[in-house]
């Protein structure tokens, strides 16, 4: 498990250059290129804001993407039981290789039903959600009372949140590394870097880079990304 510093009141967003981190010894350039954003954002969403704890059941949406791949590993490293929600069998294998106890292929249908068919009726404690849309609304129904729906993206689009959600005693948690003062954001980045690199050294986290393409292949890689055919993080090698 990891302990974190308490953070004070929010301050207005200030724009500036973020901290620079040295590539750890033993990490390739390609892995380093795909490390910081998924690892730091995933740490903020799953651990700092989502407060995933050992023994909890965590349902990660978009679990084969860059952020999702990071959150699967971080929740597992924290000792949680991870259920990864993905779009196809290849992505399911990817999620299981990252430490997911169960990978659920939603097939474009009702996510909550697909998860319950796979793991039974026991509820989840946390749903880290970089997708939202219909998938997020469905997945929230998996939560136990006092469960946390951690909204950390909207790849599936935005939709109004049912104002009756409070009747289930759920908590909606917003998670983005923006919105803090510059000094607080830099301190958070350093905290995330130290924590995730320590897990990487312990073999509990691996960078989510899955493919390296040349600059000439960028259009095809962008098309694959838009069509949701990629996994993890695609890195461009520039001569």
Buried (B, 14 or more C-beta within 10 A) or exposed (E): EBEEEEBEEEEEEEEEEEEEBEEEEEBBEBBBBBBBBBBBBBBBBBBBBBBBBEEBBBBBBBBBBBBBBBBBBBBBBBEBBBBBBBBBEEBBEBBBEBBBBBBBBBEEEBBBEBBBEEBEEEBBBBBBBBBBBBBBBBBBBBBBEEBBBBBBBBBBEEEEBEEEBEEBEBBEBEBEBEEBBBEBBBBBBBBBBEBBBEBBEEEBBBBBBBBBBEEEBEEEBEEBEEEBEBBBBBBBEEE
